[in-house]
Amino acid sequence: MSRPSADDGCNFRDCSPVAASVLTPSVCCARMRPTRITVVSGALMVCLVAAVAAAPREVEMIFDFKTPDAGWRTINDVVMGGVSNSAMSVADGVASFSGVVSLDNNGGFASVRSLPGDHDLAEFDGLALRLRGDGKRYAVRLRTTDRFDGPSYQAMIEPDAGEWSELVIRFGEFEPVYRGRPVPGYEPLDPSRVRTFGFLISDKQEGPFRLDVDWIRGWKASEDAPPSGDAPADGAE
């Protein structure tokens, strides 16, 4: 009976005494080899997992409104005595920010804000949004703290009325504002610290309004989409 050679990578003496007493050298070695292969495969798997984890994200879907509960809260001019109203509702995978802006009692704005969460968007250059507007101007707002009040970062948009369109807002277009007014010298937006997202309508745009939102995601400049931001509005919350 021939014993395995050194080229087989197996030493018959490595078999346990019990195994060696009942198995031929070739069978014993055959049973030993899978253990070695498994170790190599495990190391390879670790490398693959590490490589995937280190790969940059090409797309960051932030909101796609697949569930009926949007989890957004309303913040209207009632906080200062106004009577405007709004809500964020979800149906068929689309969120609708709608309501009525009233100028009574020195009011004039309505807004919604997402629940706080960790949104590290440092790998991205801005936000992409698929929206359907109503011909009115809206503010997109980001906050980097969980405080109810305080400065936020704002960019203005005016989506096509009655038509779906994809808009891009570069992070550099978000300007710090507090209660609708610019805050000179305030720190610029840090995309790695975004906590909440929001929409606001103001600028004395009295009457009913509706802004439909299909999704919001991170955007990279390599996608080569045109920016859509504009100057911030005055007179808002």
C-alpha positions in Angstrom: 0.0 0.0 0.0 1.5 3.3 -1.0 1.5 6.2 1.3 0.7 9.8 0.2 3.7 11.7 -1.0 4.9 15.1 0.4 3.3 16.7 -2.7 -0.1 15.8 -1.3 0.5 18.2 1.5 -0.4 15.5 4.0 1.5 13.7 6.7 -0.1 10.3 7.6 1.3 10.7 11.1 -0.9 13.7 11.6 -4.0 11.4 11.6 -5.3 10.6 15.1 -4.3 7.1 16.3 -7.9 5.9 16.0 -8.3 7.2 12.5 -4.9 5.8 11.4 -5.9 2.3 12.7 -9.0 2.1 10.6 -8.4 4.3 7.6 -5.9 4.0 4.7 -3.4 6.9 4.4 -5.1 8.3 1.3 -8.6 8.3 3.0 -7.2 9.8 6.2 -5.5 12.6 4.3 -8.6 13.2 2.2 -10.6 13.8 5.3 -8.0 16.2 6.6 -7.8 18.4 3.5 -11.3 20.0 3.7 -10.3 21.6 7.0 -7.4 23.4 5.4 -9.6 24.5 2.5 -12.2 25.8 4.8 -9.7 28.0 6.6 -8.5 29.5 3.4 -12.1 30.0 2.2 -12.9 31.7 5.5 -10.0 34.1 5.2 -11.0 34.8 1.6 -14.6 35.6 2.8 -13.3 38.0 5.4 -11.3 39.8 2.6 -14.4 40.0 0.4 -16.6 41.4 3.2 -14.0 44.0 4.0 -13.8 45.0 0.3 -17.5 45.4 0.1 -17.7 47.5 3.3 -14.9 49.8 2.0 -16.6 50.3 -1.4 -18.0 53.9 -1.9 -21.8 54.2 -2.0 -23.1 55.2 -5.5 -26.7 55.8 -4.3 -28.1 56.7 -0.9 -31.9 56.3 -0.9 -33.0 58.5 2.0 -36.8 58.4 1.7 -38.8 56.4 -0.8 -42.1 56.4 1.1 -42.8 52.7 0.6 -44.7 52.6 3.9 -47.9 54.5 4.7 -46.5 56.1 7.8 -44.3 59.0 6.6 -43.1 59.8 10.2 -43.0 63.6 9.5 -44.4 66.2 11.8 -46.1 69.5 11.0 -44.8 72.8 12.2 -47.0 75.7 11.0 -47.5 79.3 11.8 -49.8 78.4 14.7 -46.6 78.5 16.9 -46.8 82.3 16.4 -50.6 82.8 16.4 -51.3 82.0 12.7 -53.9 79.7 11.3 -52.2 77.9 8.4 -52.5 74.1 8.3 -50.6 71.3 6.6 -49.9 67.6 6.7 -47.6 65.0 5.1 -49.6 62.0 3.9 -48.5 58.9 2.0 -50.4 56.9 -0.6 -49.2 54.6 -3.3 -45.5 55.3 -2.5 -45.9 59.0 -2.9 -45.7 61.6 0.0 -47.8 64.7 -0.3 -47.1 67.9 1.6 -50.4 69.8 1.4 -52.5 72.3 3.2 -53.6 75.9 3.2 -51.4 79.0 3.9 -53.3 81.8 5.6 -52.0 85.3 6.2 -54.4 85.9 9.1 -53.0 86.9 12.5 -49.7 87.8 10.8 -49.1 84.1 9.8 -48.1 82.9 6.5 -46.1 79.6 6.5 -46.6 75.9 6.8 -43.9 73.2 7.0 -43.2 69.5 7.7 -40.1 67.9 9.2 -38.8 64.3 9.3 -38.1 62.5 12.5 -34.4 62.8 13.6 -32.0 60.2 12.4 -28.4 59.7 11.5 -27.8 60.7 7.8 -24.1 60.7 7.0 -24.0 62.1 3.5 -20.3 63.1 3.4 -19.7 60.9 0.3 -22.3 62.8 -1.7 -22.3 66.3 -3.3 -26.0 67.1 -2.8 -29.6 65.8 -2.8 -31.7 64.5 -5.7 -35.4 64.7 -5.4 -38.3 63.5 -7.6 -41.1 66.0 -7.2 -44.4 67.2 -8.6 -45.2 70.8 -7.8 -48.1 73.2 -8.1 -46.4 76.3 -9.5 -45.4 77.6 -6.0 -42.0 78.0 -4.4 -40.9 75.7 -1.6 -37.9 75.5 0.7 -36.0 72.3 1.3 -34.5 72.4 4.8 -31.9 70.4 6.6 -31.0 70.4 10.3 -27.9 69.1 12.0 -29.3 69.0 15.5 -32.4 67.6 17.1 -33.5 71.0 18.6 -37.0 72.2 17.7 -35.8 75.8 17.2 -32.5 77.2 16.0 -30.8 77.7 12.6 -31.4 75.4 9.7 -30.0 75.1 6.2 -32.3 76.1 3.3 -32.4 75.9 -0.5 -35.4 77.1 -2.6 -37.0 75.0 -5.4 -39.9 75.5 -7.8 -40.9 72.1 -9.2 -42.9 71.9 -12.5 -46.6 72.2 -11.9 -48.5 69.0 -12.5 -45.5 67.2 -13.9 -42.9 64.9 -12.3 -39.4 66.2 -12.4 -36.0 65.3 -10.9 -34.2 68.2 -9.2 -30.7 68.4 -7.7 -29.6 70.7 -4.9 -25.9 70.8 -4.2 -25.0 71.0 -0.5 -23.2 74.3 -1.2 -26.5 75.8 -2.1 -28.0 75.3 1.4 -27.7 78.6 3.3 -28.1 79.0 7.1 -31.3 80.7 8.1 -33.1 81.4 11.3 -36.8 82.1 11.2 -36.6 82.8 7.5 -33.6 85.2 7.6 -30.0 84.5 6.6 -27.5 84.0 9.4 -24.2 85.6 8.3 -21.1 83.9 9.5 -22.9 80.8 10.6 -21.0 77.5 10.0 -21.7 75.9 6.6 -23.7 72.7 6.3 -21.8 69.6 7.2 -23.4 66.8 5.2 -22.1 64.1 7.6 -24.2 65.5 10.4 -27.7 65.8 8.8 -30.4 64.9 11.3 -33.7 66.0 9.7 -35.2 66.9 6.4 -38.1 69.3 5.8 -40.2 71.3 3.4 -41.6 74.7 3.9 -43.9 77.1 2.0 -44.0 80.8 2.9 -43.4 84.1 1.0 -47.0 85.2 1.4 -48.2 82.4 -1.0 -51.7 82.4 0.4 -54.1 79.6 -0.4 -54.1 75.8 -0.9 -50.9 74.1 -1.9 -49.6 70.6 -2.7 -46.1 69.2 -3.2 -45.8 65.5 -4.1 -42.5 63.7 -3.3 -41.6 60.4 -4.9 -38.2 60.0 -3.3 -35.1 61.8 -1.9 -31.6 60.4 -2.2 -28.0 61.3 -2.1 -26.5 62.7 -5.3 -23.0 62.7 -6.7 -21.6 65.2 -9.1 -20.5 62.3 -11.4 -24.2 61.8 -12.2 -23.9 65.1 -14.2 -27.4 66.4 -13.3 -28.1 70.2 -13.3 -28.5 71.9 -10.0 -31.9 73.4 -9.1 -31.3 75.6 -6.1 -32.1 79.2 -5.7 -31.8 82.0 -3.2 -33.4 81.5 0.2 -36.8 83.0 1.0 -37.6 85.7 3.6 -40.4 85.8 6.1 -40.5 82.1 6.9 -40.3 80.1 10.1 
